[in-house]
Amino acid sequence: MNGSFNSQIFIEKLSKLNGSQQSIETLSHWCIFHRNKAKQVVDTWEQQFHCAPREQRIAFLYLANDILQNSRRKGVEFIAEFWRVLPGALADVLRKGGESGRSSVLRLLNIWNERKVFGSRGQALKEELFGKNSENQNEDSKETIYKLKQPSKEMIDKLTSSYEHIFNLPLDEDTLYEKCQTAVNFVDKIEKDYGNKSILGENNNPELARDLEAQQRILRECIENLKASKLSRNNLITRMKEAIDEQEMKIQQVSSQLQVAQSRFDQANKLLGHASVPTSGGPTLTSIPDAESPTNLQDQTLATTTGSADDRKSAAAAVAARLAASTCSAQMLSLVFSSLASSENQKPVSS
C-alpha cells in the first residue's frame, strides 16, 4: 500500500463505494492506514458526501462508522475530525433520505451511543436530531423530527472554503488551457499527416515519436488538473445551491411573518379610524412603504435625472439597493455571500 495520501485517489475510491461489507471494510482499512492525514481524509469525505448521489450517502455513513470503530485502538484522530462533519451529514440523510435513511441514521446513533464512540456527546447528538423522547418513538413512523439546523456562519465558512479551494489550486488555468490546446493541435496535426499509421512503422521517425510522447505527457497532466478544477467547481456549486435553499426557506418565513404583521397593522389602522393619534416621540403611521414598490423605484430613477451630481449618485445607489433586495433565485446566487454575511453580522440596535 502506497505510504503517501493522495486525495485524488481517495476521491476515485469513494466514487466506487457501495453498501457491501467488502467495499466498506476495504476502503476503511485504506483510510485508517492514512490516519496521520485524518483531517484531509475527513475533509475529502465530506466534500464527496455532498456530491454523491442520495442513494450512496448511506454507504458514506457506514464507511465513517467503520473507520471510527476500527481506528479507536490506534488513536482518536478520526473521532475528533468526524465529529466536525457528521452532524451535518446525518441531518442531510435524515432530512432527504426517506424512511430507510432515517432508520440508518438512528441505528448508527444507537451504536455510537452504546459504545461511547463520542463519549457523552453521542446522546446529545441523538437528542438534537430526534428529540429527547427518541427512545419511545416508533421507528416505523414516517414522521421525521428534524431539529438540527446549520447556522449561517457555518454556511459562510463552507462557501468561503470552497471558493478559496478554487483559487488555491496549484495551476494557472489560462496557462493550462494554452498548454492543453497546443498539445491537442500537435496530436491533430500528426493524425492528419499519418492517419492511423504508426509513426514508428514504415515511416520510422523516432524524433517525432519522442515529441508525440512529450505532448501525451502534457495531456495527461492537463487531464488531472482539469479534473481537479472541475471537482472544485462542482463542490462550490453544491454549496451555493445549499445556501440558496437556506435563504429561500428563510424568505418564506420572513414573508409569512410580514403578511401577519401587515394584516394586523391594517386592522389597527381601521380600529383607529385612520385618525392621526399622536404617539410618544414620533408620528402615527398609516401605511407601510413596500420595499419593492414600483412607484418607489420609479421615484428613485427619476431622481437620477435631476439635481446635482451628488444627488444623482445617491439616488442611483438607492435604486441599486432596492434592486438588490429582490428575492429571485438568480439574483440571490450572485448575492449569496453578501446576503449571508449581512444576516450573520446584523445586531439589534437598542432604542
RODO-2510 file (C-alpha; in nm, 4 decimals, decimal comma):
residues 351
     n   res          X          Y          Z
     1     m     0,0000     0,0000     0,0000
     2     n     0,1365     0,3396    -0,1007
     3     g     0,2584     0,5325     0,2049
     4     s     0,1571     0,8822     0,0847
     5     f    -0,2024     1,0047     0,0953
     6     n    -0,3429     1,1247    -0,2376
     7     s    -0,6812     1,2961    -0,2269
     8     q    -0,7481     1,2258    -0,5962
     9     i    -0,7002     0,8526    -0,5399
    10     f    -0,9328     0,8710    -0,2387
    11     i    -1,1947     1,0513    -0,4490
    12     e    -1,1804     0,7761    -0,7088
    13     k    -1,2171     0,5114    -0,4397
    14     l    -1,5143     0,6938    -0,2877
    15     s    -1,6849     0,7137    -0,6268
    16     k    -1,6810     0,3318    -0,6388
    17     l    -1,8025     0,2864    -0,2802
    18     n    -2,1151     0,0764    -0,2309
    19     g    -2,3033    -0,0654     0,0656
    20     s    -2,1360    -0,4072     0,0617
    21     q    -1,9297    -0,5088     0,3636
    22     q    -1,6254    -0,5777     0,1468
    23     s    -1,6367    -0,2364    -0,0215
    24     i    -1,6741    -0,0528     0,3099
    25     e    -1,4109    -0,2513     0,5010
    26     t    -1,1531    -0,2309     0,2198
    27     l    -1,1754     0,1463     0,1944
    28     s    -1,1938     0,1799     0,5733
    29     h    -0,8616    -0,0034     0,6131
    30     w    -0,7071     0,2240     0,3487
    31     c    -0,8252     0,5338     0,5390
    32     i    -0,7015     0,4037     0,8737
    33     f    -0,3629     0,3330     0,7170
    34     h    -0,3503     0,7070     0,6404
    35     r    -0,4713     0,8131     0,9873
    36     n    -0,1838     1,0637     1,0123
    37     k    -0,3742     1,2517     0,7403
    38     a    -0,7085     1,2213     0,9211
    39     k    -0,8083     1,5824     0,8550
    40     q    -0,7505     1,5528     0,4791
    41     v    -0,9316     1,2186     0,4735
    42     v    -1,2372     1,3595     0,6534
    43     d    -1,2422     1,6852     0,4548
    44     t    -1,2391     1,4876     0,1300
    45     w    -1,5037     1,2509     0,2692
    46     e    -1,7297     1,5474     0,3486
    47     q    -1,6845     1,7116     0,0079
    48     q    -1,7621     1,3894    -0,1770
    49     f    -2,0536     1,3066     0,0550
    50     h    -2,2373     1,6205    -0,0555
    51     c    -2,1551     1,5499    -0,4224
    52     a    -2,2581     1,1828    -0,4072
    53     p    -2,5990     1,0531    -0,5226
    54     r    -2,8600     1,0305    -0,2475
    55     e    -2,8583     0,6502    -0,2506
    56     q    -2,4791     0,6392    -0,1969
    57     r    -2,4696     0,8709     0,1044
    58     i    -2,5759     0,5992     0,3481
    59     a    -2,2721     0,3976     0,2339
    60     f    -2,0592     0,7035     0,3163
    61     l    -2,2026     0,7000     0,6703
    62     y    -2,1307     0,3280     0,7055
    63     l    -1,7741     0,3925     0,5918
    64     a    -1,7355     0,6634     0,8565
    65     n    -1,8737     0,4229     1,1156
    66     d    -1,6255     0,1508     1,0212
    67     i    -1,3354     0,3963     1,0346
    68     l    -1,4476     0,5224     1,3765
    69     q    -1,4927     0,1739     1,5204
    70     n    -1,1657     0,0292     1,3962
    71     s    -0,9361     0,3280     1,4370
    72     r    -1,0072     0,3835     1,8082
    73     r    -0,7495     0,1237     1,9095
    74     k    -0,4797     0,3182     1,7245
    75     g    -0,5744     0,6753     1,8128
    76     v    -0,8508     0,9331     1,8337
    77     e    -0,7610     1,1328     1,5213
    78     f    -1,0704     1,0284     1,3269
    79     i    -1,3085     1,0741     1,6207
    80     a    -1,2197     1,4419     1,6510
    81     e    -1,2307     1,5030     1,2757
    82     f    -1,5537     1,3168     1,2026
    83     w    -1,7283     1,4943     1,4903
    84     r    -1,6901     1,8167     1,2893
    85     v    -1,8790     1,6919     0,9852
    86     l    -2,1055     1,4042     1,0899
    87     p    -2,3892     1,6116     1,2436
    88     g    -2,4476     1,7884     0,9119
    89     a    -2,4161     1,4656     0,7120
    90     l    -2,6558     1,2772     0,9415
    91     a    -2,9043     1,5623     0,9229
    92     d    -2,8845     1,5593     0,5434
    93     v    -2,9680     1,1868     0,5224
    94     l    -3,2336     1,2222     0,7914
    95     r    -3,3998     1,5057     0,6051
    96     k    -3,3744     1,3751     0,2481
    97     g    -3,3056     1,0019     0,2727
    98     g    -3,6598     0,8835     0,3350
    99     e    -3,7538     0,6125     0,5848
   100     s    -3,4504     0,3951     0,5035
   101     g    -3,2208     0,6908     0,5629
   102     r    -3,3936     0,7702     0,8921
   103     s    -3,3568     0,4090     1,0104
   104     s    -2,9887     0,4009     0,9155
   105     v    -2,9170     0,7270     1,0993
   106     l    -3,0961     0,6079     1,4131
   107     r    -2,9137     0,2742     1,4029
   108     l    -2,5728     0,4408     1,3754
   109     l    -2,6519     0,6857     1,6549
   110     n    -2,7573     0,3981     1,8807
   111     i    -2,4345     0,2111     1,8055
   112     w    -2,2168     0,5144     1,8752
   113     n    -2,4091     0,5902     2,1924
   114     e    -2,3895     0,2339     2,3249
   115     r    -2,0191     0,2021     2,2505
   116     k    -1,9406     0,5568     2,3675
   117     v    -1,7613     0,6374     2,0427
   118     f    -1,8104     1,0100     2,1047
   119     g    -1,8465     0,9826     2,4803
   120     s    -2,1419     1,1690     2,6290
   121     r    -2,1748     1,3743     2,3117
   122     g    -2,3352     1,0799     2,1320
   123     q    -2,6592     1,1024     2,3319
   124     a    -2,6688     1,4803     2,2911
   125     l    -2,6377     1,4426     1,9133
   126     k    -2,9158     1,1846     1,9088
   127     e    -3,1461     1,4132     2,1062
   128     e    -3,0572     1,7041     1,8785
   129     l    -3,1595     1,5060     1,5727
   130     f    -3,4543     1,3057     1,7021
   131     g    -3,5708     1,4837     2,0149
   132     k    -3,5419     1,3797     2,3780
   133     n    -3,8132     1,1133     2,3508
   134     s    -3,6469     0,9253     2,0652
   135     e    -3,6380     0,6010     2,2672
   136     n    -4,0176     0,5917     2,2790
   137     q    -4,0727     0,6806     1,9155
   138     n    -4,1980     0,4197     1,6715
   139     e    -3,9088     0,3533     1,4356
   140     d    -4,1536     0,2630     1,1587
   141     s    -4,3192     0,6034     1,1814
   142     k    -4,2857     0,8122     0,8691
   143     e    -4,2751     1,1334     1,0692
   144     t    -3,9231     1,2724     1,0770
   145     i    -3,8287     1,5033     1,3590
   146     y    -3,5567     1,7332     1,2420
   147     k    -3,4163     1,9853     1,4824
   148     l    -3,0577     2,0278     1,3735
   149     k    -3,0062     2,3480     1,1812
   150     q    -2,6931     2,4724     1,0139
   151     p    -2,6168     2,8238     1,1291
   152     s    -2,5438     3,0840     0,8641
   153     k    -2,1880     3,1187     0,9965
   154     e    -2,1192     2,7558     0,9111
   155     m    -2,2648     2,8066     0,5639
   156     i    -2,0427     3,1118     0,5097
   157     d    -1,7361     2,9112     0,6167
   158     k    -1,8210     2,6306     0,3738
   159     l    -1,8803     2,8711     0,0865
   160     t    -1,5594     3,0590     0,1601
   161     s    -1,3616     2,7357     0,1884
   162     s    -1,4967     2,6076    -0,1441
   163     y    -1,4214     2,9363    -0,3172
   164     e    -1,0700     2,9572    -0,1708
   165     h    -1,0026     2,5994    -0,2794
   166     i    -1,0553     2,7024    -0,6427
   167     f    -0,8124     2,9928    -0,6211
   168     n    -0,5574     2,7864    -0,4279
   169     l    -0,5348     2,5175    -0,6967
   170     p    -0,1683     2,4737    -0,7949
   171     l    -0,2277     2,5858    -1,1538
   172     d    -0,2854     2,8880    -1,3717
   173     e    -0,5881     2,7956    -1,5791
   174     d    -0,5009     3,0266    -1,8684
   175     t    -0,1592     2,8639    -1,8939
   176     l    -0,3194     2,5218    -1,8534
   177     y    -0,5642     2,5839    -2,1396
   178     e    -0,2840     2,7107    -2,3606
   179     k    -0,0632     2,4073    -2,2931
   180     c    -0,3556     2,1744    -2,3425
   181     q    -0,4595     2,3319    -2,6727
   182     t    -0,1002     2,3251    -2,8015
   183     a    -0,0793     1,9527    -2,7280
   184     v    -0,4203     1,8931    -2,8875
   185     n    -0,3167     2,0781    -3,2023
   186     f     0,0068     1,8778    -3,2196
   187     v    -0,1730     1,5441    -3,1974
   188     d    -0,4326     1,6569    -3,4524
   189     k    -0,1563     1,7515    -3,6961
   190     i     0,0212     1,4186    -3,6554
   191     e    -0,3044     1,2326    -3,7080
   192     k    -0,3754     1,4378    -4,0199
   193     d    -0,0274     1,3686    -4,1604
   194     y    -0,0090     0,9981    -4,0745
   195     g    -0,3727     0,8945    -4,0389
   196     n    -0,3994     0,5694    -3,8456
   197     k    -0,0475     0,4601    -3,9377
   198     s     0,2152     0,4264    -3,6696
   199     i     0,4899     0,6844    -3,6933
   200     l     0,7323     0,4107    -3,5890
   201     g     0,6187     0,1840    -3,8745
   202     e     0,7303     0,2146    -4,2310
   203     n     0,7615     0,5909    -4,1828
   204     n     1,0065     0,5467    -3,8981
   205     n     1,0554     0,8835    -3,7265
   206     p     1,1912     0,8372    -3,3719
   207     e     1,2366     1,2107    -3,3137
   208     l     0,8724     1,2788    -3,3956
   209     a     0,7741     0,9871    -3,1721
   210     r     0,9606     1,1461    -2,8800
   211     d     0,7827     1,4759    -2,9428
   212     l     0,4480     1,2983    -2,9501
   213     e     0,5227     1,1180    -2,6221
   214     a     0,6127     1,4530    -2,4640
   215     q     0,2815     1,6041    -2,5754
   216     q     0,0995     1,2975    -2,4459
   217     r     0,2556     1,3519    -2,1012
   218     i     0,1390     1,7132    -2,1122
   219     l    -0,2132     1,5989    -2,1986
   220     r    -0,2098     1,3526    -1,9088
   221     e    -0,1068     1,6310    -1,6708
   222     c    -0,3746     1,8611    -1,8153
   223     i    -0,6412     1,5938    -1,7680
   224     e    -0,5529     1,5556    -1,3988
   225     n    -0,5530     1,9316    -1,3403
   226     l    -0,8800     1,9825    -1,5290
   227     k    -1,0459     1,7066    -1,3246
   228     a    -0,9339     1,8770    -1,0031
   229     s    -1,0640     2,2118    -1,1274
   230     k    -1,3979     2,0601    -1,2288
   231     l    -1,4356     1,8881    -0,8903
   232     s    -1,3659     2,2117    -0,7007
   233     r    -1,6259     2,3999    -0,9023
   234     n    -1,8823     2,1240    -0,8555
   235     n    -1,8255     2,1479    -0,4805
   236     l    -1,8713     2,5264    -0,4910
   237     i    -2,1935     2,4916    -0,6917
   238     t    -2,3226     2,2405    -0,4358
   239     r    -2,2506     2,4846    -0,1512
   240     m    -2,4180     2,7689    -0,3396
   241     k    -2,7290     2,5595    -0,4008
   242     e    -2,7421     2,4740    -0,0295
   243     a    -2,7087     2,8441     0,0542
   244     i    -2,9885     2,9326    -0,1882
   245     d    -3,2129     2,6623    -0,0394
   246     e    -3,1464     2,8003     0,3082
   247     q    -3,2188     3,1589     0,2052
   248     e    -3,5350     3,0667     0,0129
   249     m    -3,6634     2,8867     0,3228
   250     k    -3,5880     3,1952     0,5330
   251     i    -3,7581     3,4175     0,2735
   252     q    -4,0738     3,2090     0,3139
   253     q    -4,0566     3,2533     0,6911
   254     v    -3,9998     3,6273     0,6590
   255     s    -4,2816     3,6632     0,4040
   256     s    -4,5217     3,4737     0,6265
   257     q    -4,4408     3,6897     0,9292
   258     l    -4,4569     4,0036     0,7147
   259     q    -4,8045     3,9076     0,5945
   260     v    -4,9266     3,8612     0,9512
   261     a    -4,7713     4,1896     1,0655
   262     q    -4,9162     4,3796     0,7671
   263     s    -5,2610     4,2351     0,8308
   264     r    -5,2574     4,3354     1,1972
   265     f    -5,1218     4,6784     1,1120
   266     d    -5,4097     4,7375     0,8680
   267     q    -5,6545     4,6073     1,1271
   268     a    -5,5185     4,8501     1,3873
   269     n    -5,5480     5,1279     1,1309
   270     k    -5,9171     5,0528     1,0817
   271     l    -5,9789     5,0434     1,4560
   272     l    -5,8141     5,3839     1,4859
   273     g    -6,0400     5,5142     1,2067
   274     h    -5,7337     5,6401     1,0191
   275     a    -5,7066     5,9128     1,2826
   276     s    -5,3759     6,0799     1,3408
   277     v    -5,3329     5,9743     1,7001
   278     p    -5,0134     6,1219     1,8419
   279     t    -4,7660     5,8797     1,9921
   280     s    -4,4812     5,9378     2,2325
   281     g    -4,1773     6,0540     2,0437
   282     g    -4,2938     6,0067     1,6829
   283     p    -4,5696     6,0430     1,4213
   284     t    -4,8547     5,7949     1,3717
   285     l    -4,8045     5,5552     1,0810
   286     t    -5,0980     5,4997     0,8483
   287     s    -4,9217     5,2870     0,5864
   288     i    -4,6104     5,0792     0,5450
   289     p    -4,4000     5,1525     0,2345
   290     d    -4,3296     4,8486     0,0177
   291     a    -3,9555     4,7965    -0,0200
   292     e    -4,0075     4,6658    -0,3732
   293     s    -4,2813     4,9087    -0,4791
   294     p    -4,2530     5,0061    -0,8482
   295     t    -4,3534     5,3606    -0,7533
   296     n    -4,0644     5,3884    -0,5096
   297     l    -3,8219     5,2568    -0,7676
   298     q    -3,9620     5,4959    -1,0283
   299     d    -3,9216     5,7901    -0,7942
   300     q    -3,5619     5,6935    -0,7300
   301     t    -3,4977     5,6533    -1,1029
   302     l    -3,6457     5,9946    -1,1822
   303     a    -3,4256     6,1455    -0,9142
   304     t    -3,1155     6,0377    -1,1070
   305     t    -3,2101     6,2627    -1,3979
   306     t    -3,2385     6,5823    -1,1934
   307     g    -3,0467     6,7598    -0,9219
   308     s    -2,6749     6,7763    -0,8563
   309     a    -2,4191     6,5067    -0,9390
   310     d    -2,4033     6,4014    -0,5735
   311     d    -2,7826     6,3696    -0,5620
   312     r    -2,7803     6,1548    -0,8739
   313     k    -2,5129     5,9277    -0,7272
   314     s    -2,7104     5,8887    -0,4040
   315     a    -3,0302     5,8151    -0,5931
   316     a    -2,8564     5,5589    -0,8149
   317     a    -2,7179     5,3869    -0,5072
   318     a    -3,0668     5,3731    -0,3583
   319     v    -3,2070     5,2154    -0,6760
   320     a    -2,9294     4,9561    -0,6714
   321     a    -3,0035     4,8783    -0,3080
   322     r    -3,3709     4,8216    -0,3835
   323     l    -3,2937     4,6002    -0,6800
   324     a    -3,0554     4,4018    -0,4596
   325     a    -3,3475     4,3332    -0,2242
   326     s    -3,5152     4,1155    -0,4918
   327     t    -3,5639     3,7581    -0,3736
   328     c    -3,5417     3,5730    -0,7057
   329     s    -3,3022     3,2808    -0,7073
   330     a    -3,0870     3,4082    -0,9947
   331     q    -3,0034     3,7313    -0,8139
   332     m    -2,9723     3,5515    -0,4835
   333     l    -2,6999     3,3318    -0,6350
   334     s    -2,4869     3,6321    -0,7209
   335     l    -2,5514     3,7956    -0,3839
   336     v    -2,5355     3,4848    -0,1653
   337     f    -2,2091     3,5748     0,0049
   338     s    -2,3023     3,9315     0,0873
   339     s    -2,6553     3,8426     0,1986
   340     l    -2,5374     3,5648     0,4285
   341     a    -2,2619     3,7745     0,5774
   342     s    -2,5034     4,0619     0,6304
   343     s    -2,7565     3,8447     0,8143
   344     e    -2,4825     3,6925     1,0288
   345     n    -2,3290     4,0250     1,1315
   346     q    -2,6530     4,2162     1,1827
   347     k    -2,7141     4,3053     1,5508
   348     p    -3,0291     4,4517     1,7071
   349     v    -2,9989     4,8214     1,7957
   350     s    -3,1231     4,9184     2,1374
   351     s    -3,3534     5,2223     2,1456
***
